[in-house]
Each structure stands twice: as C-alpha cells, then as structure tokens.
Amino acid sequence: MNDEAEELGTQDDSTSARQDRRVRIVAGGPIMVEGPVQVELPDGTVASSDRVVVALCGCRRSSIYPFCDTSHRRRCRRNRQ
C-alpha cells in the first residue's frame, strides 16, 4: 500500500471488497440473515449454516435454536362463535 492510500485510510487488499450482510427482523417472526452464517452462542458453541438466507429464532421457542423452526406460529387460538 502506498503512503497516500494509508493517509486516506483506503486499502488495496481483498478486505476492501467486503459486502455488508442484510438482516431483516420479521414482526412476530424470525430474524432473517443473508447467509452463510456462524452464530456464537452464550456458552461459546458455534452454530453454522451455509444457506443463502438463514432464519434465526427470536422467540426462543425453537427446538433447533438458534435457528427458527416456526414455533412462533404455534399459538392457541380462541374459538370464534
């Protein structure tokens, strides 16, 4: 890297081509993340997914946490009369 690039804070290596990931929070549903992803859990384990879009659980009811299994959809419905 030349002195001018260092002064400007620019880089000419592969990290300058980084693309931002899109994260979308679905109301009442999962957190959608462009994949592939690695999710580090509080206990230090890492869950990985190589899917193009990954649904992360936001309700903590999923049996495959941290990934969504649509458990947020299972609610008791009142009978309409």
N, C-alpha and C positions, 0 to 999 in steps of 0.2 A: 504494500500500500504506500502511496506517495504522501509527502508531508501535507499537501493541500487536502487530500481526502481525510487525513487524520484530523485536521483542523475543522473540517466541515462535519465530522462525525459520520462520514459515509464509509461503507465497507465494500470491498470488491470480491468478497468470497461468497459461498453458497448461502450463508445466513441472511444475506440481503434480499434473497428471493423468497423469503418466508411468506406464507399466506396465512391470514387470520382465519380461525375457525368460527363458524357461525353457531351460536347457541340460542335456542328458542324455547321459552317457557310457555307451556300449554296450560291455560287456565283449567284447574281441576284435573290435570293430567300430568304427563311426564315432562322431563326436561330433554329436549331434542338437541343432540350434539352431532355435528358433522364428524364422521369417523375417518380413520380408525382412532380409537382412544385407549388410554390406560388410566384407570381410576384408582387412586391410592386411598384406601380405607383407613379409618382411625386406628385400627390395630396394626397398620403397616403393610398389610397384604395388598396386592395389586390385582385388579380385575381388568382383563383386556378384551377388546372386541375389534375385529377388523371389518365390521360392516361399514357401509357408506354413511348411514345415519344410525345413531345409537340413541335409544330411549332410556334415560336414566330415571329411576324411581324418585318421585318427590314426596310420596305419602308414607314411605317405609313399610307398606303392607306387602310388598312383593316377596315371593318365595325365592326369587333369584336376585335379590338385592345385591349390588346397586342398580341392576338393570330392571326395567319395567316389565311386569307380566300382565298388565291391565287390571290388577287387583283394585285399583282406584275406581273401576267401573262397577264393582260388585257392592251394591248398596241395597238395603231393604227398602222396598217401595211400599208406600201406603196403598191400600185398596181404594180405588175411587168408586164411589157409589152414586 
